[in-house]
Amino acid sequence: MADESRLGAVSRVGTSVGTLETAVPRPSDDSGDVLAVPLSPMRQAFIRFRRNRLAVASLIFLLALLVLTCIAQWLPLIDPTVPDPANTDAWPSAQHLLGTDGNGHDLFSAMIYGLRPAFVVGIVGAVVTTILGVSMGLAAGFLSGWVDALLSRFTDLMFAFPALVLALLCEELFTNSNSPVGNALGDQARVIVMTVVFALLGWPALMRFVRGLTLQYKEMQFVEAARALGLSNWGIVLRHLLPNTWGLVLVQATFTVGGFIYTEIVLSLLGLGVQVPTPDLGYLANQALADLEINWVETVAPSALLTLLIVAFAFLGDGLRDAFDPQTRES
């Protein structure tokens, strides 16, 4: 038990964030002195993040959009896939809060449902990317030797693959009507294919980032102390290296989500992403350009939501970076 306590104390000393203290009265003596108790690194990061109003507002905004898209089918919304040919390019009204598009689809409902492909591609792709990047980065940095050489060369090879071009190629191969994959997945084929491609090709940068952090941390005293006390390599990675890197990894993962969403939007704007009848924000903005002179709300509304979505992820990532790595804010 004494060794376990020493390992926990050494690990806390090895964290990369700064030190905050709080005054807490301790009844350890009769003098009534107030002793300073250091806050945990997680608590320190939370306090710094809470002070960043833009980051907090962005997080609330993104969570609200995510919840809204998840419960959209239970809300009293007009089906965005059912057109109303007699009511096209309509201006906002009590029936249609943001009007209708050129095919008579309710624009407000289409925008809510159109967030789903962006969130699926961004969040699911980022989760898979993070798992792959962190696993390979920890293995390469901690084990070194031939493992590091092999994983580093494989990472260099993956950097050579253009993700955007490969995504377009996979879409043409697996989402057309003659493809077994396209027939099996139906309308969601393009979303699934883009998610898989982005996830499998987006991890190399994160792998290099985690590898660099691991090479830095494994030379510190808390790792040497853990090794001297007989902790296995697997235990050192799980109990010391991973907890010291996950905060900065979370920052990179946030930017990755925003990057994937941006790429999905660009593909949709070019008409190469999600297609009808599946609603998509990029597709809505692209199709509304032809009716800009008739009803500018059709273009401005989805474009404004796309802009707010990307900006919110940027502010959130900056806030998390300042919270978990305050040295970047001070420099």
BELTA-V229613 format. One line per field, one symbol per residue. ss: DSSP state (h for helix, s for strand, l for the rest). A space follows every 10 residues. Layout:
# BELTA-V229613
ss: ???
This chain:
# BELTA-V229613
ss: lhhhhhhhhh hhhlllllll ssssslllll lllsssssll hhhhhhhhhh hlhhhhhhhh hhhhhhhhhh lhhhllllll llllllllll llllllllls lllllshhhh hhhhhhhhhh hhhhhhhhhh hhhhhhhhhh hhhlhhhhhh hhhhhhhhhl llhhhhhhhh hhhhlllllh hhhhhhhhhh hhhhhhhhhh hllhhhhhhh hhhhhhhlll hhhhhhhhll llhhhhhhhh hhhhhhhhhh hhhhhhhhhh hhhhhhhhhl llllllllll hhhhhhhhhh hlllllhhhh hhhhhhhhhh hhhhhhhhhh hhhhlhhhhh l
